């Protein structure tokens, strides 16, 4: 379900997959070829959320933000595995976030990083590019091995193929709702609740 909030309508790129069980709300922008899977919640009701092209947000993820101070940025070709919580953080291009991970406000995961399943990334944590991050709380374990780099860079392309298989099976391509008087988002001056 894709819904406006206070006149802010989610912006949806081309060939995006969003099943009815997912909820996308408010000041959210989704790039081309993104897939958002079953039972995800992406709630841009108190700040903005941006998801870059070819990213995938897998089943049961929750993406939210902090009022006035922490938007959520997910760059291109990021893979966010099942049951992940992202809150007011930044995920750089090509990162892979493992299942059941939580990443808190102000954290930044560098380009091409792999965050191990079940990690807790604390507020303000900074992960350098192409590093392995793991633990509860998470720490940088070191640079990725060649095999880990291969894993991190292969998932997004598979998910582009997966969503195309759903389209071939008759699932609809996502479209943003049309409303009479759309309003600009938070970055353009929409008042915070």
Secondary structure, DSSP 8 states (H G I E B T S, - for coil): -EE-BTTB--EE-TT-EE-TTSEEEEEEEE-TT-EE-TT-EEEEEEEEEEE-TT-EE-TT-EEE-BTTTB-EEE-TT-EE-TT-EEES-EE-TT-EE-TT-EE-TT-EE-TT-EE-TT-EE-TT-EE-TTEEEEEBTEEEEEE--HHHHHHHHHHHHHHHHHHHHHHHTT---------TT----GGGT----
